[in-house]
Amino acid sequence: AEYRDEAPAQALASETENRVSAIWQQILGVSGIQSRDNFFELCGQSLQTIHIVNRLAAEFSVRIKVSDVFDHPQLSYFCRYLDDRLSQDENSVEMVW
């Protein structure tokens, strides 16, 4: 199935958006996901959120909670949140002497 709304299509803004969009498309079974699309408007449900969180953990090596998807349901906002988490994880690496 292809998801369409009335707004013109826009290219995804970042590598993170491309990667997360691919995961959403595969798990939700839709194509054509855009930056402004909302997980729940794409018919995302709780069980699918669990699958997405597990895939994101494997793909990005970061811990994401189901509530993070609920708190940031728009693809672009979620990806900004994810990028922030990734940069925090990079900055929190401890030096062991």
PDB file as gemmi writes it, atoms N, CA and C in Angstrom:
CRYST1    1.000    1.000    1.000  90.00  90.00  90.00 P 1                      
ATOM      1  N   ALA A   1       0.843  -1.186   0.000  1.00  0.00           N  
ATOM      2  CA  ALA A   1       0.000   0.000   0.000  1.00  0.00           C  
ATOM      3  C   ALA A   1       0.878   1.235   0.000  1.00  0.00           C  
ATOM      4  N   GLU A   2       0.397   2.260  -0.631  1.00  0.00           N  
ATOM      5  CA  GLU A   2       1.142   3.518  -0.644  1.00  0.00           C  
ATOM      6  C   GLU A   2       0.339   4.557   0.095  1.00  0.00           C  
ATOM      7  N   TYR A   3       1.012   5.246   1.002  1.00  0.00           N  
ATOM      8  CA  TYR A   3       0.367   6.301   1.766  1.00  0.00           C  
ATOM      9  C   TYR A   3       0.483   7.599   0.984  1.00  0.00           C  
ATOM     10  N   ARG A   4      -0.606   8.314   0.846  1.00  0.00           N  
ATOM     11  CA  ARG A   4      -0.579   9.601   0.141  1.00  0.00           C  
ATOM     12  C   ARG A   4      -1.419  10.606   0.909  1.00  0.00           C  
ATOM     13  N   ASP A   5      -0.889  11.815   0.983  1.00  0.00           N  
ATOM     14  CA  ASP A   5      -1.728  12.902   1.459  1.00  0.00           C  
ATOM     15  C   ASP A   5      -1.737  13.974   0.383  1.00  0.00           C  
ATOM     16  N   GLU A   6      -2.371  15.076   0.647  1.00  0.00           N  
ATOM     17  CA  GLU A   6      -2.565  16.088  -0.390  1.00  0.00           C  
ATOM     18  C   GLU A   6      -1.347  16.980  -0.613  1.00  0.00           C  
ATOM     19  N   ALA A   7      -0.418  17.028   0.332  1.00  0.00           N  
ATOM     20  CA  ALA A   7       0.755  17.894   0.198  1.00  0.00           C  
ATOM     21  C   ALA A   7       1.747  17.280  -0.791  1.00  0.00           C  
ATOM     22  N   PRO A   8       2.499  18.128  -1.510  1.00  0.00           N  
ATOM     23  CA  PRO A   8       3.481  17.592  -2.455  1.00  0.00           C  
ATOM     24  C   PRO A   8       4.598  16.842  -1.735  1.00  0.00           C  
ATOM     25  N   ALA A   9       5.121  15.828  -2.386  1.00  0.00           N  
ATOM     26  CA  ALA A   9       6.184  15.014  -1.794  1.00  0.00           C  
ATOM     27  C   ALA A   9       7.457  15.835  -1.662  1.00  0.00           C  
ATOM     28  N   GLN A  10       8.186  15.580  -0.583  1.00  0.00           N  
ATOM     29  CA  GLN A  10       9.466  16.231  -0.347  1.00  0.00           C  
ATOM     30  C   GLN A  10      10.502  15.155  -0.071  1.00  0.00           C  
ATOM     31  N   ALA A  11      11.732  15.438  -0.474  1.00  0.00           N  
ATOM     32  CA  ALA A  11      12.813  14.494  -0.199  1.00  0.00           C  
ATOM     33  C   ALA A  11      13.060  14.445   1.304  1.00  0.00           C  
ATOM     34  N   LEU A  12      13.459  13.287   1.785  1.00  0.00           N  
ATOM     35  CA  LEU A  12      13.802  13.160   3.194  1.00  0.00           C  
ATOM     36  C   LEU A  12      15.052  13.990   3.465  1.00  0.00           C  
ATOM     37  N   ALA A  13      15.104  14.583   4.648  1.00  0.00           N  
ATOM     38  CA  ALA A  13      16.106  15.609   4.939  1.00  0.00           C  
ATOM     39  C   ALA A  13      17.467  15.071   5.370  1.00  0.00           C  
ATOM     40  N   SER A  14      17.535  13.830   5.836  1.00  0.00           N  
ATOM     41  CA  SER A  14      18.800  13.347   6.390  1.00  0.00           C  
ATOM     42  C   SER A  14      18.952  11.847   6.172  1.00  0.00           C  
ATOM     43  N   GLU A  15      20.153  11.380   6.413  1.00  0.00           N  
ATOM     44  CA  GLU A  15      20.424   9.940   6.356  1.00  0.00           C  
ATOM     45  C   GLU A  15      19.579   9.213   7.403  1.00  0.00           C  
ATOM     46  N   THR A  16      19.438   9.813   8.576  1.00  0.00           N  
ATOM     47  CA  THR A  16      18.615   9.206   9.627  1.00  0.00           C  
ATOM     48  C   THR A  16      17.177   9.058   9.151  1.00  0.00           C  
ATOM     49  N   GLU A  17      16.619  10.092   8.531  1.00  0.00           N  
ATOM     50  CA  GLU A  17      15.245  10.002   8.023  1.00  0.00           C  
ATOM     51  C   GLU A  17      15.118   8.907   6.977  1.00  0.00           C  
ATOM     52  N   ASN A  18      16.099   8.785   6.105  1.00  0.00           N  
ATOM     53  CA  ASN A  18      16.063   7.719   5.100  1.00  0.00           C  
ATOM     54  C   ASN A  18      16.062   6.344   5.754  1.00  0.00           C  
ATOM     55  N   ARG A  19      16.914   6.149   6.739  1.00  0.00           N  
ATOM     56  CA  ARG A  19      17.021   4.843   7.392  1.00  0.00           C  
ATOM     57  C   ARG A  19      15.775   4.515   8.214  1.00  0.00           C  
ATOM     58  N   VAL A  20      15.295   5.491   8.989  1.00  0.00           N  
ATOM     59  CA  VAL A  20      14.102   5.261   9.814  1.00  0.00           C  
ATOM     60  C   VAL A  20      12.874   5.082   8.922  1.00  0.00           C  
ATOM     61  N   SER A  21      12.772   5.867   7.872  1.00  0.00           N  
ATOM     62  CA  SER A  21      11.654   5.729   6.935  1.00  0.00           C  
ATOM     63  C   SER A  21      11.614   4.329   6.335  1.00  0.00           C  
ATOM     64  N   ALA A  22      12.765   3.796   5.980  1.00  0.00           N  
ATOM     65  CA  ALA A  22      12.817   2.440   5.415  1.00  0.00           C  
ATOM     66  C   ALA A  22      12.300   1.414   6.417  1.00  0.00           C  
ATOM     67  N   ILE A  23      12.649   1.582   7.687  1.00  0.00           N  
ATOM     68  CA  ILE A  23      12.170   0.668   8.735  1.00  0.00           C  
ATOM     69  C   ILE A  23      10.658   0.809   8.895  1.00  0.00           C  
ATOM     70  N   TRP A  24      10.172   2.039   8.977  1.00  0.00           N  
ATOM     71  CA  TRP A  24       8.727   2.263   9.097  1.00  0.00           C  
ATOM     72  C   TRP A  24       7.999   1.658   7.909  1.00  0.00           C  
ATOM     73  N   GLN A  25       8.505   1.883   6.713  1.00  0.00           N  
ATOM     74  CA  GLN A  25       7.838   1.369   5.516  1.00  0.00           C  
ATOM     75  C   GLN A  25       7.754  -0.153   5.543  1.00  0.00           C  
ATOM     76  N   GLN A  26       8.844  -0.793   5.922  1.00  0.00           N  
ATOM     77  CA  GLN A  26       8.852  -2.253   5.947  1.00  0.00           C  
ATOM     78  C   GLN A  26       7.885  -2.794   6.997  1.00  0.00           C  
ATOM     79  N   ILE A  27       7.913  -2.240   8.187  1.00  0.00           N  
ATOM     80  CA  ILE A  27       7.085  -2.771   9.273  1.00  0.00           C  
ATOM     81  C   ILE A  27       5.613  -2.385   9.104  1.00  0.00           C  
ATOM     82  N   LEU A  28       5.352  -1.171   8.626  1.00  0.00           N  
ATOM     83  CA  LEU A  28       3.966  -0.730   8.444  1.00  0.00           C  
ATOM     84  C   LEU A  28       3.368  -1.201   7.123  1.00  0.00           C  
ATOM     85  N   GLY A  29       4.222  -1.638   6.197  1.00  0.00           N  
ATOM     86  CA  GLY A  29       3.732  -2.123   4.914  1.00  0.00           C  
ATOM     87  C   GLY A  29       3.216  -1.026   3.998  1.00  0.00           C  
ATOM     88  N   VAL A  30       3.799   0.170   4.121  1.00  0.00           N  
ATOM     89  CA  VAL A  30       3.429   1.289   3.252  1.00  0.00           C  
ATOM     90  C   VAL A  30       4.680   1.837   2.583  1.00  0.00           C  
ATOM     91  N   SER A  31       4.487   2.550   1.492  1.00  0.00           N  
ATOM     92  CA  SER A  31       5.622   3.195   0.834  1.00  0.00           C  
ATOM     93  C   SER A  31       5.339   4.683   0.710  1.00  0.00           C  
ATOM     94  N   GLY A  32       6.357   5.428   0.364  1.00  0.00           N  
ATOM     95  CA  GLY A  32       6.174   6.856   0.153  1.00  0.00           C  
ATOM     96  C   GLY A  32       6.097   7.678   1.420  1.00  0.00           C  
ATOM     97  N   ILE A  33       6.676   7.198   2.515  1.00  0.00           N  
ATOM     98  CA  ILE A  33       6.645   7.942   3.772  1.00  0.00           C  
ATOM     99  C   ILE A  33       7.523   9.185   3.646  1.00  0.00           C  
ATOM    100  N   GLN A  34       6.992  10.313   4.116  1.00  0.00           N  
ATOM    101  CA  GLN A  34       7.670  11.605   4.050  1.00  0.00           C  
ATOM    102  C   GLN A  34       8.004  12.110   5.457  1.00  0.00           C  
ATOM    103  N   SER A  35       8.848  13.127   5.517  1.00  0.00           N  
ATOM    104  CA  SER A  35       9.300  13.703   6.792  1.00  0.00           C  
ATOM    105  C   SER A  35       8.152  14.109   7.706  1.00  0.00           C  
ATOM    106  N   ARG A  36       7.107  14.649   7.143  1.00  0.00           N  
ATOM    107  CA  ARG A  36       5.994  15.177   7.945  1.00  0.00           C  
ATOM    108  C   ARG A  36       4.987  14.097   8.353  1.00  0.00           C  
ATOM    109  N   ASP A  37       5.159  12.872   7.875  1.00  0.00           N  
ATOM    110  CA  ASP A  37       4.184  11.821   8.164  1.00  0.00           C  
ATOM    111  C   ASP A  37       4.226  11.408   9.630  1.00  0.00           C  
ATOM    112  N   ASN A  38       3.052  11.072  10.133  1.00  0.00           N  
ATOM    113  CA  ASN A  38       2.852  10.708  11.525  1.00  0.00           C  
ATOM    114  C   ASN A  38       2.663   9.197  11.618  1.00  0.00           C  
ATOM    115  N   PHE A  39       3.390   8.576  12.533  1.00  0.00           N  
ATOM    116  CA  PHE A  39       3.346   7.129  12.715  1.00  0.00           C  
ATOM    117  C   PHE A  39       1.915   6.619  12.874  1.00  0.00           C  
ATOM    118  N   PHE A  40       1.119   7.309  13.668  1.00  0.00           N  
ATOM    119  CA  PHE A  40      -0.237   6.839  13.950  1.00  0.00           C  
ATOM    120  C   PHE A  40      -1.187   7.090  12.786  1.00  0.00           C  
ATOM    121  N   GLU A  41      -0.954   8.153  12.027  1.00  0.00           N  
ATOM    122  CA  GLU A  41      -1.764   8.397  10.836  1.00  0.00           C  
ATOM    123  C   GLU A  41      -1.446   7.389   9.731  1.00  0.00           C  
ATOM    124  N   LEU A  42      -0.292   6.738   9.844  1.00  0.00           N  
ATOM    125  CA  LEU A  42       0.076   5.664   8.916  1.00  0.00           C  
ATOM    126  C   LEU A  42      -0.451   4.319   9.416  1.00  0.00           C  
ATOM    127  N   CYS A  43      -1.332   4.368  10.417  1.00  0.00           N  
ATOM    128  CA  CYS A  43      -1.961   3.185  11.027  1.00  0.00           C  
ATOM    129  C   CYS A  43      -0.987   2.383  11.879  1.00  0.00           C  
ATOM    130  N   GLY A  44       0.024   3.054  12.420  1.00  0.00           N  
ATOM    131  CA  GLY A  44       0.947   2.391  13.337  1.00  0.00           C  
ATOM    132  C   GLY A  44       0.242   2.017  14.627  1.00  0.00           C  
ATOM    133  N   GLN A  45       0.554   0.821  15.132  1.00  0.00           N  
ATOM    134  CA  GLN A  45      -0.062   0.311  16.349  1.00  0.00           C  
ATOM    135  C   GLN A  45       1.025  -0.120  17.329  1.00  0.00           C  
ATOM    136  N   SER A  46       0.620  -0.422  18.545  1.00  0.00           N  
ATOM    137  CA  SER A  46       1.564  -0.733  19.614  1.00  0.00           C  
ATOM    138  C   SER A  46       2.517  -1.869  19.268  1.00  0.00           C  
ATOM    139  N   LEU A  47       2.008  -2.959  18.726  1.00  0.00           N  
ATOM    140  CA  LEU A  47       2.864  -4.095  18.399  1.00  0.00           C  
ATOM    141  C   LEU A  47       3.903  -3.707  17.349  1.00  0.00           C  
ATOM    142  N   GLN A  48       3.487  -2.921  16.377  1.00  0.00           N  
ATOM    143  CA  GLN A  48       4.434  -2.464  15.354  1.00  0.00           C  
ATOM    144  C   GLN A  48       5.485  -1.542  15.964  1.00  0.00           C  
ATOM    145  N   THR A  49       5.090  -0.768  16.960  1.00  0.00           N  
ATOM    146  CA  THR A  49       6.042   0.109  17.638  1.00  0.00           C  
ATOM    147  C   THR A  49       7.145  -0.713  18.287  1.00  0.00           C  
ATOM    148  N   ILE A  50       6.794  -1.835  18.884  1.00  0.00           N  
ATOM    149  CA  ILE A  50       7.791  -2.716  19.499  1.00  0.00           C  
ATOM    150  C   ILE A  50       8.763  -3.228  18.445  1.00  0.00           C  
ATOM    151  N   HIS A  51       8.255  -3.635  17.300  1.00  0.00           N  
ATOM    152  CA  HIS A  51       9.127  -4.094  16.210  1.00  0.00           C  
ATOM    153  C   HIS A  51      10.053  -2.970  15.743  1.00  0.00           C  
ATOM    154  N   ILE A  52       9.516  -1.777  15.619  1.00  0.00           N  
ATOM    155  CA  ILE A  52      10.317  -0.634  15.176  1.00  0.00           C  
ATOM    156  C   ILE A  52      11.415  -0.327  16.186  1.00  0.00           C  
ATOM    157  N   VAL A  53      11.077  -0.310  17.464  1.00  0.00           N  
ATOM    158  CA  VAL A  53      12.068  -0.027  18.505  1.00  0.00           C  
ATOM    159  C   VAL A  53      13.193  -1.065  18.469  1.00  0.00           C  
ATOM    160  N   ASN A  54      12.838  -2.325  18.295  1.00  0.00           N  
ATOM    161  CA  ASN A  54      13.860  -3.376  18.217  1.00  0.00           C  
ATOM    162  C   ASN A  54      14.745  -3.206  16.988  1.00  0.00           C  
ATOM    163  N   ARG A  55      14.151  -2.872  15.850  1.00  0.00           N  
ATOM    164  CA  ARG A  55      14.939  -2.644  14.623  1.00  0.00           C  
ATOM    165  C   ARG A  55      15.846  -1.434  14.765  1.00  0.00           C  
ATOM    166  N   LEU A  56      15.335  -0.369  15.371  1.00  0.00           N  
ATOM    167  CA  LEU A  56      16.155   0.825  15.578  1.00  0.00           C  
ATOM    168  C   LEU A  56      17.341   0.526  16.483  1.00  0.00           C  
ATOM    169  N   ALA A  57      17.112  -0.275  17.520  1.00  0.00           N  
ATOM    170  CA  ALA A  57      18.204  -0.646  18.420  1.00  0.00           C  
ATOM    171  C   ALA A  57      19.293  -1.392  17.663  1.00  0.00           C  
ATOM    172  N   ALA A  58      18.890  -2.299  16.784  1.00  0.00           N  
ATOM    173  CA  ALA A  58      19.864  -3.060  15.997  1.00  0.00           C  
ATOM    174  C   ALA A  58      20.545  -2.181  14.952  1.00  0.00           C  
ATOM    175  N   GLU A  59      19.784  -1.334  14.301  1.00  0.00           N  
ATOM    176  CA  GLU A  59      20.297  -0.501  13.205  1.00  0.00           C  
ATOM    177  C   GLU A  59      21.213   0.619  13.692  1.00  0.00           C  
ATOM    178  N   PHE A  60      20.843   1.247  14.805  1.00  0.00           N  
ATOM    179  CA  PHE A  60      21.561   2.434  15.277  1.00  0.00           C  
ATOM    180  C   PHE A  60      22.378   2.189  16.544  1.00  0.00           C  
ATOM    181  N   SER A  61      22.284   1.003  17.125  1.00  0.00           N  
ATOM    182  CA  SER A  61      22.998   0.685  18.372  1.00  0.00           C  
ATOM    183  C   SER A  61      22.687   1.709  19.470  1.00  0.00           C  
ATOM    184  N   VAL A  62      21.404   1.972  19.639  1.00  0.00           N  
ATOM    185  CA  VAL A  62      20.961   2.918  20.658  1.00  0.00           C  
ATOM    186  C   VAL A  62      19.684   2.374  21.295  1.00  0.00           C  
ATOM    187  N   ARG A  63      19.499   2.683  22.579  1.00  0.00           N  
ATOM    188  CA  ARG A  63      18.279   2.248  23.267  1.00  0.00           C  
ATOM    189  C   ARG A  63      17.171   3.271  23.044  1.00  0.00           C  
ATOM    190  N   ILE A  64      16.102   2.813  22.446  1.00  0.00           N  
ATOM    191  CA  ILE A  64      14.915   3.636  22.219  1.00  0.00           C  
ATOM    192  C   ILE A  64      13.751   2.928  22.894  1.00  0.00           C  
ATOM    193  N   LYS A  65      12.891   3.701  23.546  1.00  0.00           N  
ATOM    194  CA  LYS A  65      11.720   3.135  24.206  1.00  0.00           C  
ATOM    195  C   LYS A  65      10.489   3.300  23.312  1.00  0.00           C  
ATOM    196  N   VAL A  66       9.514   2.447  23.537  1.00  0.00           N  
ATOM    197  CA  VAL A  66       8.244   2.564  22.816  1.00  0.00           C  
ATOM    198  C   VAL A  66       7.657   3.956  23.041  1.00  0.00           C  
ATOM    199  N   SER A  67       7.767   4.457  24.252  1.00  0.00           N  
ATOM    200  CA  SER A  67       7.215   5.785  24.556  1.00  0.00           C  
ATOM    201  C   SER A  67       7.890   6.886  23.743  1.00  0.00           C  
ATOM    202  N   ASP A  68       9.139   6.673  23.300  1.00  0.00           N  
ATOM    203  CA  ASP A  68       9.815   7.672  22.467  1.00  0.00           C  
ATOM    204  C   ASP A  68       9.102   7.833  21.124  1.00  0.00           C  
ATOM    205  N   VAL A  69       8.613   6.736  20.571  1.00  0.00           N  
ATOM    206  CA  VAL A  69       7.859   6.807  19.315  1.00  0.00           C  
ATOM    207  C   VAL A  69       6.526   7.516  19.566  1.00  0.00           C  
ATOM    208  N   PHE A  70       5.884   7.209  20.690  1.00  0.00           N  
ATOM    209  CA  PHE A  70       4.620   7.856  21.030  1.00  0.00           C  
ATOM    210  C   PHE A  70       4.816   9.353  21.266  1.00  0.00           C  
ATOM    211  N   ASP A  71       5.941   9.725  21.866  1.00  0.00           N  
ATOM    212  CA  ASP A  71       6.218  11.134  22.158  1.00  0.00           C  
ATOM    213  C   ASP A  71       6.640  11.931  20.923  1.00  0.00           C  
ATOM    214  N   HIS A  72       7.169  11.243  19.911  1.00  0.00           N  
ATOM    215  CA  HIS A  72       7.671  11.896  18.688  1.00  0.00           C  
ATOM    216  C   HIS A  72       7.136  11.149  17.468  1.00  0.00           C  
ATOM    217  N   PRO A  73       5.816  11.193  17.217  1.00  0.00           N  
ATOM    218  CA  PRO A  73       5.241  10.356  16.160  1.00  0.00           C  
ATOM    219  C   PRO A  73       5.524  10.827  14.730  1.00  0.00           C  
ATOM    220  N   GLN A  74       5.873  12.102  14.546  1.00  0.00           N  
ATOM    221  CA  GLN A  74       6.181  12.578  13.192  1.00  0.00           C  
ATOM    222  C   GLN A  74       7.610  12.174  12.849  1.00  0.00           C  
ATOM    223  N   LEU A  75       7.805  11.650  11.650  1.00  0.00           N  
ATOM    224  CA  LEU A  75       9.111  11.123  11.249  1.00  0.00           C  
ATOM    225  C   LEU A  75      10.230  12.131  11.477  1.00  0.00           C  
ATOM    226  N   SER A  76      10.065  13.357  11.037  1.00  0.00           N  
ATOM    227  CA  SER A  76      11.150  14.340  11.173  1.00  0.00           C  
ATOM    228  C   SER A  76      11.466  14.626  12.635  1.00  0.00           C  
ATOM    229  N   TYR A  77      10.449  14.741  13.488  1.00  0.00           N  
ATOM    230  CA  TYR A  77      10.683  15.001  14.912  1.00  0.00           C  
ATOM    231  C   TYR A  77      11.338  13.801  15.581  1.00  0.00           C  
ATOM    232  N   PHE A  78      10.874  12.610  15.231  1.00  0.00           N  
ATOM    233  CA  PHE A  78      11.476  11.413  15.809  1.00  0.00           C  
ATOM    234  C   PHE A  78      12.947  11.306  15.415  1.00  0.00           C  
ATOM    235  N   CYS A  79      13.261  11.605  14.163  1.00  0.00           N  
ATOM    236  CA  CYS A  79      14.646  11.496  13.696  1.00  0.00           C  
ATOM    237  C   CYS A  79      15.540  12.532  14.362  1.00  0.00           C  
ATOM    238  N   ARG A  80      15.012  13.728  14.611  1.00  0.00           N  
ATOM    239  CA  ARG A  80      15.791  14.726  15.361  1.00  0.00           C  
ATOM    240  C   ARG A  80      16.061  14.225  16.772  1.00  0.00           C  
ATOM    241  N   TYR A  81      15.045  13.649  17.396  1.00  0.00           N  
ATOM    242  CA  TYR A  81      15.216  13.071  18.728  1.00  0.00           C  
ATOM    243  C   TYR A  81      16.270  11.964  18.692  1.00  0.00           C  
ATOM    244  N   LEU A  82      16.186  11.090  17.695  1.00  0.00           N  
ATOM    245  CA  LEU A  82      17.139   9.992  17.564  1.00  0.00           C  
ATOM    246  C   LEU A  82      18.553  10.522  17.352  1.00  0.00           C  
ATOM    247  N   ASP A  83      18.715  11.515  16.489  1.00  0.00           N  
ATOM    248  CA  ASP A  83      20.036  12.117  16.274  1.00  0.00           C  
ATOM    249  C   ASP A  83      20.587  12.716  17.565  1.00  0.00           C  
ATOM    250  N   ASP A  84      19.719  13.363  18.349  1.00  0.00           N  
ATOM    251  CA  ASP A  84      20.151  13.906  19.644  1.00  0.00           C  
ATOM    252  C   ASP A  84      20.620  12.794  20.571  1.00  0.00           C  
ATOM    253  N   ARG A  85      19.869  11.700  20.614  1.00  0.00           N  
ATOM    254  CA  ARG A  85      20.260  10.547  21.443  1.00  0.00           C  
ATOM    255  C   ARG A  85      21.596   9.976  20.993  1.00  0.00           C  
ATOM    256  N   LEU A  86      21.779   9.859  19.688  1.00  0.00           N  
ATOM    257  CA  LEU A  86      23.033   9.317  19.160  1.00  0.00           C  
ATOM    258  C   LEU A  86      24.208  10.218  19.515  1.00  0.00           C  
ATOM    259  N   SER A  87      24.031  11.525  19.431  1.00  0.00           N  
ATOM    260  CA  SER A  87      25.136  12.427  19.772  1.00  0.00           C  
ATOM    261  C   SER A  87      25.398  12.417  21.275  1.00  0.00           C  
ATOM    262  N   GLN A  88      24.370  12.249  22.096  1.00  0.00           N  
ATOM    263  CA  GLN A  88      24.566  12.123  23.548  1.00  0.00           C  
ATOM    264  C   GLN A  88      25.364  10.870  23.864  1.00  0.00           C  
ATOM    265  N   ASP A  89      25.021   9.764  23.187  1.00  0.00           N  
ATOM    266  CA  ASP A  89      25.742   8.514  23.419  1.00  0.00           C  
ATOM    267  C   ASP A  89      27.203   8.648  23.020  1.00  0.00           C  
ATOM    268  N   GLU A  90      27.484   9.346  21.922  1.00  0.00           N  
ATOM    269  CA  GLU A  90      28.865   9.556  21.493  1.00  0.00           C  
ATOM    270  C   GLU A  90      29.618  10.408  22.501  1.00  0.00           C  
ATOM    271  N   ASN A  91      28.948  11.408  23.065  1.00  0.00           N  
ATOM    272  CA  ASN A  91      29.596  12.309  24.013  1.00  0.00           C  
ATOM    273  C   ASN A  91      29.748  11.698  25.395  1.00  0.00           C  
ATOM    274  N   SER A  92      29.026  10.642  25.686  1.00  0.00           N  
ATOM    275  CA  SER A  92      29.080  10.051  27.020  1.00  0.00           C  
ATOM    276  C   SER A  92      30.035   8.867  27.108  1.00  0.00           C  
ATOM    277  N   VAL A  93      30.829   8.654  26.085  1.00  0.00           N  
ATOM    278  CA  VAL A  93      31.799   7.564  26.124  1.00  0.00           C  
ATOM    279  C   VAL A  93      32.836   7.885  27.190  1.00  0.00           C  
ATOM    280  N   GLU A  94      33.031   6.953  28.089  1.00  0.00           N  
ATOM    281  CA  GLU A  94      33.978   7.172  29.174  1.00  0.00           C  
ATOM    282  C   GLU A  94      35.370   6.737  28.760  1.00  0.00           C  
ATOM    283  N   MET A  95      36.336   7.528  29.177  1.00  0.00           N  
ATOM    284  CA  MET A  95      37.731   7.159  28.975  1.00  0.00           C  
ATOM    285  C   MET A  95      38.172   6.359  30.194  1.00  0.00           C  
ATOM    286  N   VAL A  96      38.680   5.179  29.959  1.00  0.00           N  
ATOM    287  CA  VAL A  96      39.131   4.321  31.051  1.00  0.00           C  
ATOM    288  C   VAL A  96      40.648   4.280  31.013  1.00  0.00           C  
ATOM    289  N   TRP A  97      41.268   4.661  32.115  1.00  0.00           N  
ATOM    290  CA  TRP A  97      42.738   4.693  32.181  1.00  0.00           C  
ATOM    291  C   TRP A  97      43.250   3.589  33.037  1.00  0.00           C  
TER     292      TRP A  97                                                      
END                                                                             
